[in-house]
Structure formats: structure tokens, C-alpha cells
Amino acid sequence: MSSDQDRGTGRGSGDPQSPTDEQRAGWHCVRQRAEGLNHHQAKAALEAARQTVEANSRRDGPRREHSRAEAEVEEWERITEALADHAGRYDPDADPFVQGELAGQADREPGLPSGNNAA
């Protein structure tokens, strides 16, 4: 995913479309599972998520299941890339991408907490 693509759709940033609830749920679930994992553990989880998407592509099912599974792979890829740069463990409270996403969501939806308070 390039920096000029929208997080939810992969489309260019000039094409406004919010992520679906399924995509948001997938990202949230991955972040919870990733907390405390190191790079190698996150990479193994990424491979498992890719296998799930592959299995889903071979069978019919609700499109929302496919959307969520694809969003989970996308989030595992992002987390794995972030962890490749350091030897630490994943912490969503220290993830600048997550914190920026939460701040942006709070700006769009008044009344929501932003930053570390929302995680």
C-alpha cells in the first residue's frame, strides 16, 4: 500500500471512501493479537493470515468475510514491516500509524477519545 492510497480501499486519496466496519474490525483484531509480538512472531501470523485469504478465495462466502481477512493481511503486513526496523515488540500505543488513525477518527467523530486514550 503506497502512502497516497486510502487505508480502507487502496484507492487513490482523491477517491474518498471510508473503511468498512469489517475492515476496521479486522485491523483492531490484528492489533490486539499483535501486541507484545516480535518480528518473527508477527511474520508467522502474517503467513497464517495469507493462508486464510487463500482458503477463502477458493470458496464462496459472504464478501464481508473476505474483506475482513484481506484487511487483516494488510495490517499484519504493516506491523511486520514496522517491526523489521527494530528488535522490539509491537505496542499499538507506540505505533504512530495507529495513533494518527485514532486522532483522525476523533477529528471526524467528535466525542471520541484520541491518541493513547482510545487504544
JOHUSUL-V91587 format. One record per backbone hydrogen bond with DSSP energy under -0.5 kcal/mol. NH is the residue of the N-H (numbers start at 1). CO is the residue of the C=O. E is the energy in kcal/mol with one decimal. If there is no record, write none. Layout:
[[NH | CO | E] [NH | CO | E]]
This chain:
[[5 | 2 | -1.7] [6 | 11 | -3.3] [10 | 6 | -2.5] [13 | 4 | -2.0] [15 | 12 | -2.2] [16 | 14 | -0.8] [24 | 20 | -2.4] [25 | 21 | -2.5] [26 | 22 | -2.2] [27 | 23 | -2.5] [28 | 24 | -2.5] [29 | 25 | -2.5] [30 | 26 | -2.3] [31 | 27 | -2.4] [32 | 28 | -2.1] [33 | 29 | -2.4] [34 | 30 | -2.7] [35 | 31 | -1.2] [36 | 90 | -3.3] [37 | 34 | -2.8] [42 | 38 | -2.5] [43 | 39 | -2.5] [44 | 40 | -1.9] [45 | 41 | -2.0] [46 | 42 | -2.3] [47 | 43 | -2.2] [48 | 44 | -2.0] [49 | 45 | -2.3] [50 | 46 | -2.4] [51 | 47 | -2.0] [52 | 48 | -1.8] [53 | 49 | -2.1] [54 | 50 | -2.4] [55 | 51 | -2.5] [56 | 52 | -2.6] [57 | 53 | -2.0] [58 | 54 | -0.7] [58 | 55 | -0.8] [59 | 56 | -1.1] [65 | 62 | -1.3] [66 | 62 | -1.2] [67 | 63 | -2.7] [68 | 64 | -2.4] [69 | 65 | -2.3] [70 | 66 | -2.5] [71 | 67 | -2.1] [72 | 68 | -2.3] [73 | 69 | -2.0] [74 | 70 | -2.4] [75 | 71 | -2.3] [76 | 72 | -2.6] [77 | 73 | -2.7] [78 | 74 | -2.0] [79 | 75 | -2.6] [80 | 76 | -2.9] [81 | 77 | -2.4] [82 | 78 | -2.1] [83 | 79 | -2.5] [84 | 80 | -1.3] [85 | 81 | -0.6] [85 | 82 | -0.9] [86 | 83 | -1.1] [90 | 37 | -2.6] [94 | 91 | -1.7] [95 | 92 | -0.9] [96 | 94 | -0.8] [99 | 95 | -2.5] [100 | 96 | -2.4] [101 | 97 | -2.3] [102 | 98 | -2.6] [103 | 99 | -2.3] [104 | 100 | -2.5] [105 | 101 | -2.3] [106 | 102 | -2.3] [107 | 103 | -1.9] [108 | 104 | -1.8] [109 | 105 | -2.2] [110 | 108 | -0.5] [112 | 109 | -1.5] [115 | 99 | -0.5] [117 | 114 | -1.1] [118 | 115 | -1.8] [119 | 116 | -0.7]]
